[in-house]
Amino acid sequence: MNRKQKIALLTGLIIVAAALLFWLTSGAEIFTKTAMLVEKQDELFGTAYKEWKNTFIPGLDITAAFAVLSIFTSSVLIYLFKNKRKESV
């Protein structure tokens, strides 16, 4: 492997590791959620009720798709950066 290939490989691995770390720190949910059920307290009557809060929590599906895209891009770059030696006839 030449220097450009090593840089492409290292960059791809760092991007995949960062995506997995982001997924772990944001809740490690299996599926992506766009809303979360939050329990709130009614101050007047003292009863509890549930309400949907719009929020984005990335799931493993989006993280895996991003990781596969990064791996594919790194693989293409590694292939393009290979040494092309001309053979003399």
C-alpha positions in Angstrom: 0.0 0.0 0.0 1.3 3.4 -0.9 0.9 6.6 1.2 -2.4 7.7 -0.4 -4.0 4.3 0.1 -3.0 4.3 3.8 -4.5 7.8 4.3 -7.8 6.7 2.6 -7.9 3.6 4.7 -7.2 5.5 7.9 -9.7 8.2 7.1 -12.4 5.6 6.4 -11.8 3.8 9.6 -11.9 7.0 11.6 -15.2 8.0 10.0 -16.7 4.6 10.8 -15.5 4.7 14.4 -16.8 8.3 14.8 -20.2 7.2 13.5 -20.4 4.3 15.8 -19.3 6.4 18.8 -21.9 9.0 17.9 -24.6 6.3 17.8 -23.5 4.9 21.1 -23.5 8.3 22.8 -26.9 9.3 21.4 -28.7 6.3 23.0 -27.7 3.2 20.9 -31.2 2.8 19.6 -31.8 0.1 17.0 -34.3 2.1 14.9 -34.2 5.8 14.2 -36.7 7.9 16.1 -38.1 11.2 15.1 -40.3 11.7 18.2 -40.0 10.7 21.8 -42.8 10.1 24.3 -42.3 12.4 27.3 -44.3 12.2 30.6 -45.4 15.6 31.9 -47.1 16.7 35.1 -50.2 18.9 35.1 -49.5 21.6 37.7 -53.2 22.5 38.2 -54.6 19.0 38.9 -51.4 17.1 39.7 -52.1 14.4 37.1 -49.5 12.9 34.7 -50.0 12.8 31.0 -47.8 11.8 28.0 -46.9 14.0 25.2 -44.8 13.5 22.0 -41.7 15.7 21.7 -40.2 16.1 18.2 -36.6 15.1 18.4 -34.1 13.1 16.3 -32.4 10.1 17.7 -30.2 8.2 15.2 -30.6 4.5 15.0 -28.4 1.7 14.0 -30.0 1.7 10.5 -28.8 5.2 9.6 -25.5 4.6 11.3 -24.9 1.3 9.4 -25.9 3.0 6.1 -23.4 5.8 6.8 -20.7 3.3 7.7 -21.3 1.2 4.5 -21.1 4.4 2.4 -17.9 5.4 4.1 -16.4 1.9 3.6 -17.5 1.9 -0.1 -15.9 5.4 -0.7 -12.7 4.4 1.0 -12.5 1.2 -1.0 -13.0 3.1 -4.3 -10.3 5.6 -3.2 -7.9 2.8 -2.3 -8.5 1.2 -5.7 -8.0 4.5 -7.5 -4.8 5.3 -5.6 -3.0 2.0 -6.4 0.3 2.2 -8.2 -0.1 1.8 -11.9 3.2 0.4 -13.3 3.7 0.2 -17.0 5.2 -3.0 -18.3 7.8 -2.8 -21.0 7.2 -5.1 -24.0 
